Amino acid sequence: MAKIDDLKSKTDDQLSTQLGELKREQFNLRFQAATNQLEKPSRVREVRRTIAQIKTLQTQRANAAAKA
């Protein structure tokens, strides 16, 4: 649960930056998996879930701003 609290405390710009970095890492992990060079398979799942958490948080913030 500490992970989502860390994400909530970040600004929109910081979240966007982190999202870009995670997407780049996800891309690299996919290539490593395809060439059987993946050292830590659990990292794929972590990255995917963190991306989903950031996108969810961004959507919630956008909806809150639209209502205000």
Buried (B, 14 or more C-beta within 10 A) or exposed (E): EEEEEEBEEBEEEEBEEBBEEBEEBBEEBEEBEEEEEBEEEEBBEBBEEBBEBBEEBBEEEEEEEEEE
